């Protein structure tokens, strides 16, 4: 069956329309891949909100799992003048361990030891500094 001129032009129009629809949907996909400024603000505000919520709700909790007595057990704690290392060294010392503090900043370590001596003098906990 031979194609008539009118059916050929209808076919060409249909093909062109499909191609233009595909390029339009491709452009929409590319536009949708990036976030707008509202999404960025919404995302960052939820991150900061979650951080603040966790800080506020967890700030008053006590240590749920106290250490068992580790009397005289030698423990080396790196980075014990700040952060996790500081808290680890404090809890080990309170549990009776012989804590060796491996620090880079000796001045901060001396200040921390002085602070612990002041805090623990009233508790009756021994604090030997060598």
C-alpha positions in Angstrom: 0.0 0.0 0.0 1.5 3.3 -1.0 1.7 6.1 1.4 -0.3 9.1 0.5 1.2 12.6 1.0 -1.3 13.4 3.7 -0.6 10.2 5.7 3.2 10.8 5.4 2.9 14.3 6.7 0.7 13.1 9.6 3.4 10.4 10.4 6.2 13.1 10.3 4.2 15.3 12.6 3.6 12.5 15.0 7.3 11.6 15.1 8.3 15.2 15.6 5.8 15.6 18.4 7.2 12.5 20.1 10.7 13.8 19.8 9.7 17.2 21.2 7.9 15.4 24.1 11.0 13.4 24.9 13.3 16.4 24.9 10.8 18.3 27.2 10.6 15.4 29.6 14.5 15.1 29.6 14.7 18.8 30.4 12.2 18.4 33.2 14.3 15.5 34.6 17.5 17.6 34.5 15.7 20.5 36.2 14.4 18.2 38.9 17.8 16.6 39.6 19.0 19.8 41.4 17.5 21.2 44.5 16.0 24.6 44.8 16.8 27.1 47.5 13.7 26.2 49.5 14.7 22.5 49.6 18.2 23.5 50.8 16.7 25.7 53.6 14.2 23.0 54.6 17.0 20.3 54.6 19.5 22.3 56.7 16.8 23.5 59.1 15.8 19.9 59.8 19.5 18.9 60.4 20.0 21.8 62.8 16.7 21.1 64.5 17.6 17.4 65.0 21.0 18.3 66.4 19.5 20.7 68.9 16.8 18.3 69.8 19.3 15.5 70.6 21.5 17.9 72.6 18.7 19.2 74.7 17.1 15.8 75.3 20.3 13.9 76.0 22.1 16.5 78.1 20.6 15.5 81.4 21.0 11.7 81.0 23.4 9.8 83.3 25.7 7.2 82.1 23.5 4.1 81.6 26.3 1.6 81.9 28.8 2.4 84.6 32.1 0.6 84.4 32.7 -2.3 86.7 35.6 -1.8 89.2 38.9 -2.0 87.4 41.2 -1.5 90.3 44.8 -1.0 89.3 44.2 -2.0 85.6 46.6 0.1 83.5 44.8 1.9 80.7 46.3 4.1 78.0 44.0 6.8 76.7 45.0 8.9 73.7 43.6 12.3 73.2 42.5 12.5 76.8 42.4 16.3 77.1 39.2 16.8 75.2 36.2 15.0 73.8 35.7 11.3 74.0 39.2 10.7 75.2 38.7 13.0 78.2 35.4 11.4 79.2 36.9 7.9 78.8 39.9 8.8 81.0 37.6 10.3 83.6 35.3 7.3 83.8 38.3 4.8 83.9 39.9 6.8 86.7 36.7 6.9 88.7 36.4 3.1 88.2 39.8 2.7 89.8 42.0 2.1 86.7 45.6 3.3 86.5 45.1 5.8 83.6 48.0 6.8 81.4 47.2 10.0 79.5 48.8 10.2 76.1 48.5 13.9 75.1 50.0 16.4 72.7 49.1 19.5 74.8 50.8 19.0 78.2 49.5 22.4 79.4 45.9 21.3 78.8 46.7 18.0 80.6 48.1 19.8 83.6 44.9 22.0 83.8 42.7 18.9 83.5 44.6 17.1 86.3 44.3 20.2 88.5 40.5 20.4 87.7 40.1 16.7 88.6 42.1 17.1 91.8 39.8 19.9 92.9 36.7 17.9 92.0 37.8 14.6 93.5 39.2 16.0 96.8 35.7 16.3 98.2 34.7 12.8 97.0 37.5 11.0 98.7 38.7 9.4 95.5 42.5 9.0 95.3 44.2 10.8 92.5 47.9 10.1 92.1 49.8 12.2 89.5 53.2 11.0 88.4 
